[in-house]
Structure formats: C-alpha cells, structure tokens
Amino acid sequence: MNQPAENQTRVSLAQSSPTVGTFRERDGGLEWSGRQETLRIEPWGPDAVRVRARLGGPILDGLPGALLEEAPVTSYTVKIEDGQGQLTVGTLTAVVNGEGLVRFLRTDDGGELLAEERAHFWWPGPRLYTAVGNGHHRLEQRFAAYDDERLYGLGQHQHGRLDQKGLVLDLVQRNAEVGIPVLTSSRGYTLLWNNPAIGRVELAHNGTRWVADSARQIDYWITAGTPADGQRRYSAVTGRTPMMPEWAAGFWQCKLRYRTQDELLEVAGEYKRRGLPISAIVCDFFHWTHLGEWRFDPAEWPDPAAMVRELTDLGIKLVVSVWPSVSPLSENHPVMEQRGYFIGTQYGPMAHADWPDKGVASTVQVAFYDATNPEAREFLWSKIKENYLDPYGITAFWLDACEPELKPGFPENLRYWAGPGLEVGNLYPADNARTFHEGLSAAGEEVITLNRSAWAGSQRYGAALWSGDIGTDFPTLRRQIAAGLNTALSGIPWWNTDIGGFHGGDPSDPAYQEVMVRWFQFGALSPLMRLHGFRDPGMPLGPEMTGGPNEVWSYGERAGAVLEKYLRLRERLKPYVLDVMREAHEEGLPPMRPLFLEFPDDPAAWSVDDAYLFGADLLVAPVLTAGATARTAYLPAGATWTDAWTGESYEGGATVTVDAPLDRIPLFLRDGARLPVAE
C-alpha cells in the first residue's frame, strides 16, 4: 500500500492509444497529461477519489468548493503499465487509458460503476473546454448512460420526481429550487460535482452531462458503495451536521407575520393556556427599523428583553428572521459599500433587487452583503451580536432569501469576493450559513439556522433547509416527499416544509382544512416540524403586511383536534427524533430516508416515492389525496412491519392497504421496534 508522498514522481508514456499521453505518480495521486490538458486523480477518503482536470496549466488548489481542506488519510495503490494508469482506493478503482478517458470500477470484480464517454468518435472527448475569456471555460463533463440506472439527490426541486433519470436540472439557486450537485446512483456510487459554478446537469438516456457555464477546472468526487455508505463517505469529506439542539426537535410556530411584540406573545401564551406543546416561535421579516439594520423596530417591539424573558419562562425559543439584503436607507449601507462588503456587479450599480422598506411609499433598490467575503461575514455577525445575541440572548435565526433572491436573476452580472458570479454563484447560501455558524460557535452557543437555500456542505454549518414558498394543495404536498428525500440524499439532514404550504389557504375552508390536517401529520414526522404560511386573507407586500390566522386552533374544532393530537405525538417522539439526529451528526445518515437507503437489496424499494423511513425504525406513509380514508403502502422485504396504530403485523416485500381516517397517518414499526405512537 502506498501512502501520500511529497513530490513522488514516476513517468510513463502510454503506448497503446493513437493519442499518446503521459502518466505520472506524483504527490499521492495519479496524473495524466496530453493535448495541453492535465488530469489528476487522488484518494479522498475511504473508497473514494477526487478527480480534477484543467486545460492549459497545472491543477489549481484552493478554488471554492464543498470538500474540506484536508482529505482523510487513506491507503491506496497506483499502477502504471500497458498504456494505462490505475488508482485503487478500497472498493473503488479508477482506470485511465492513454487518451485520458476514465472508468470507475468495483475493485473486487472489476464491474463498471461509471465511465466517461466521448461526445463523438473524433471530437470532443468526454471533457470539453470552451473558452469564455481570462482563463475561464464553459466546462462539460460527459459520462455514459445506463438503461437500468436510477439517479437521486441533486438538491430540492418541485418536479415531484424521486428518480431523476431523464431530467435536466439547472445548477442554480432559486426560491424553492435548490441546486446541490450530489448524485446517488442505483449502480453503487455517489458523486459530488465539486463546483459552485452556475450550470446544469443532464441525466439523459444517451448520456449524463455536467456543465459549468464559466469556471477554471473540472472537479468532482466519487465513492463506491450502497447509498448509506455514500452518505457516510460524503458527509465525512464535506462535514457532518452538528448535533441538533434539543429544543429544535419540537414544534415551531410561525406565520407571515406577527406584526408586534404583543401579538407574538399572545399567540405563545395561548399555546400554553391550551396546554399544547410548543418549542419555538418565529419573529418574521419587517420587524426591523430598515432592511439591513438587523435590529428590532421599537415602535412594534418596544421591549425585546422582556419578550425573551417571558418566552423563556414559557419554555419557548425565539427565532428571528435575518435577511442578507441591505436597503440604501439603512445606516449600514454607506459603510458596507465603502468597505466593499456588498456583492458587486460587472455592469450597473450594486443593487440586486427591489424591495419595500419602512419610511418610503415605493420599493427601493437593495444590495446583498457578500457572504463569500470573510470581512463581510464578520461585519454582519457583529451587528447580529450587537442587536440580538448580546442584549437579548437570541441564538436562533431564520436566514430567508439567501439564494440570494436576485431580481432579475442574472448571476453572470455579479462579482463576489470569491470570484465571478458564474463561477461561484451557488456557494452563497452555504457561506451565509457559515456567518452564523462561526459567530455562534465562537460565542459557545448551539447552532441551527433555517435557510431557504443551501449548497453542498451547508450541513456542516448547522443549516436546516425548508422547501420555500410553495403552494397549498394536495399535489404540492405530494411533491414534497420527493423533494425531502432528494434533499436528504444531497447531504442535508435538517429539512422541513411550511406545514400547509405558503401561498394562501383559507383556514375556514373545509377543503383546505383537510389539506392542513394531512400536511400537519406529515410535518410531525419530518426532520423539523414547523407551521408557517401566508394565509388568506393576505395583504400586499410591505411593512404593514400580515396574513390570516395560522395557529392550530385556527382551522375549526374538528381539524384542530387532529392537529393537537399530532403536536402531542411529536412531543412523545422527541427522544427518538433526537436519537435519529445523533445518527446524522455522528454517521451522516439523514433522518428522512428513502426506503432503499435501509433496504438496498429490495428492488421494489428503489421506486417508492410516496413514503419514507423516519430513522431506521419508523415507516411513514402520508395521505396525499383529498377524501382518502385508506392508504396503500409498500413494506420493504427483509423486515417484519407492525401497524403502529392497530398492532397488526405484516411480512415485508408486500403491499398492504390500511385504514387512514382523517385523524390517522399510516405508520409502521420495523422488526418489533417500540415507539410511543399510540397514546
């Protein structure tokens, strides 16, 4: 076995290919060079390698990406002979032929996991570099397609598909569409496209293609093994989530929006008067003096210290909304502009969106602080510390609009501290979460932030993702199952939706009450349980806006009784939730799991997109259609399943139909697991 060695070099000329390339074993990796291109493959954790390729120069270190700076020390072997190079790391072997084409094989039997593929027999090869100026290229990386392959992950999307084979997905950040370039394959590999550039991935039947619109080099990481192995390996090299704070495993109450301190405290107090479990309540946007001043408006929030004390006495955590945008009316705007703390622009002023602010009748042009700039992160945190943490002890934050929410959405016009917008644009939400992780950690506080967007590695900063501003009907609820499962397979274990959806919903409408009940049941069995939405009747966007009522007693007596039942179920399950969260923290396994994560040998488990496992022991089958009073669910082979409500047992590998009246979400316990589901 070889170990990484400084400047270790062995050169070999390939003899068997029409185009002759040069192989080197150097600095603990395998390099091929030819046609002015350098390809480098190196061990990057157990059963995993990192692949980088660049045209016109040596491989560059230090470019923005998701991988931690130091790779785990791993045993490996390099072999250069017969016109090809080979690097083996545990169960994964990478083979490069004389023309620089790469294949990834299972070490034990030589079976192909993934292989590069030419676009054409003559030109271009599997890696295409199209110059866009100043040493940047439009990059394409092509791989073969396989008829039987299923593909999962890639962040959070609203297309409703669990298996994403056949789709084209933009690698970009938008409200409710979160691009995280991590792909899990049914063929036994997990791949990270370690590039924050704006681009896309095409999962076609005639090939897979990753595209970066403008970047300096190709960079990806791949590991062999089951999906669970992949999650363990991936989280080890991109960073595992912290341990979730105990309070965050409970129920979060939220609406758009509580306008005053008195209104928020009245709702919190009513939960306690009714004897209902509640862990957190959210103070939403427009609580500030001006956007980008990050402090309470004393006209509406006259005594935050007293508010926090009262909530603490009730056992409720206050969560405060923090936006990354800065109004020109903010006292911080001039100094931030002068110091270069805003995202810049290639053309035009440093204004990225129009937004309402207090004291003006129209919208204003706001800028976004540059979260990729360490000094800008320090400045923003200094304001959060000065205005929330130090005086009031507030440690939980809602990081809204952190894509950032550009209007218009032209990332190519942006200039970040870390690089041009097209090259680094997807990095922003992770670095925004990093601001709060670094600040809270330095203060000795637990970390959790609620984020509307994320990128690869966001989990290591304690970022919880939610599914954005979505609809309020059953089809939208149905799509959230796939969205949550693919998010989980993208390395983000802390995830939730606005229970009931966001855009609208009339609390007095019986049809919407049914949606709310079924969504609330799903929310109680989600990694985070948070009620939110902009209920009817709404108001126009602005500092005075609010929506209709959105508390559990807002939906009528019949629906309200069911919501209360599931509040109490979540409270009973909190010890189990925290156990599952510890698995995420220590092993990198997500709380919300597709069935095949636990049962990869069951072919049927790979196609179930309307149910999931919450941890290893609880199968959840949400009711996703109006008027349903029964639910058919597939129970994976290899386990015995017990209906958590009735106690009836079933052997796995079969589909069962169970009763699902309005007050019941079908739940199944694995192999005799005992959880306090039934009261």
C-alpha angles and dihedrals in degrees: 000000000000124000124204108281129191113250093347104164134180119168127204131171116222111236105180103064129074089235110053118217132183124243125203134178101213138159094350098313147076120257130191123186131185141133089024090301127119121204120189127188120183137168112266109179131324114326091357142102137191118224124200129174132181137177120225103011148021124307112281122230125202099037116145114274145129101260118102114251095250123051118218111261106257135177115242144157131225123201126183115184144115093030097304142084127225133192120187124194112175110293094358127078124184117201123192121192126211092271092054099255113148130215126184116212139181104255096218100056105007092243115160116250099173136346136191114244133201119241089219135003091249109027145036110024124213091285116055125189116192112185116237096171142276095045094307124121140189098247128209125186115188129197133178121265122230122207096221097043123119120198128203141174123037095143130278122330137165098224091101096230122130096184103052098191108135096027133116113215128189115231096221139104120253135152106286091358111089120181112210110163100216117123128192117197131201086224091074109267140099119208132195118199093212096203127103092200121127109257142104145258121227116203097188129163091243096049147327118254130187115198132192112188094211127000142126104241145003113255128175140151127213135185133185126229144066120323090261090051088049093054092049093049095043095049090048092059098038099037133267125253117260119251108281113249109252094238092056092064090069133072122305117205117206144149138168093285153348102195100195143028091247093052093051093047092048091056093046091049092049091056089055093044089055092047093240122152114248129163105176143015125198129228101205134203126308091043086113133091092236130351105270098026092093098208139106119272103237091211090068102019103038099164114022091167091060090044093053091046092052092048091047090053087053091050093247127135119220115226117195128203116237120186123198093220126100125206120218085237091063118105087227096057099083096047093043091050092048093049094047096246096139129086103261129221132228090217130019133006126326093264119121107173143007115242140165119256136181118270097029131085096216136041122278131215108256132195129213124232112243106248091185089066112085092209091051090051090051091049094050092046090050088060093046090049093046096046106031115012105041101040100035108017092240109164105161121081139185109217102203128181090015098147075080098256101233124189106222099022101229108141090173089072093056128098116197129188086245094052146289117335095247091052101046107013097117091057095072103089092049092051091046089056087046090061091063096038092055093045097046093043091052088052091052094247132138113255133229127138129179110228134189091205138024143177136206109304095022088120093070089063094057093256119165114197126212127195098249132227101343136160129275106233138093096263089056091048089051091054092054093070092064091039092055095044094049089047089053090052088051091066097260107122098173107073140144145155133230097269104238092017126265115257107074132310123171111235090206095053112099091211092056091043087062091050089050093050094051092043092048090053090052090046092054088058096044125101089256124023112213130158113209142142149128098257128195129299093047131179131223117277110276146095093291097050127123136156133227124286117298108178125118091258091053095081104065133268098286097046092038092058091055092047090052090050091057093045087060092044090056090050092052091049096049094102089054091045090054091048089054090047089054088057088055091049097045103030107018094241113144122236092227107058135182110234092250092061088072097026107037092154093060107087092199092057091067093067102046107113102159100061137039146181120260099208116327099299109047126066113199122201107182120203105245106175133070118258095011117150097172135044132206115210137174116235112204122244118251098051142066114239128207124199101241092213103043104023093233113147130219134186114239125248093062142091117242134188118215136177115270110180116178093274096051134076110189111250128178128196120217123235097337097315111167117219127160097247100133114059 
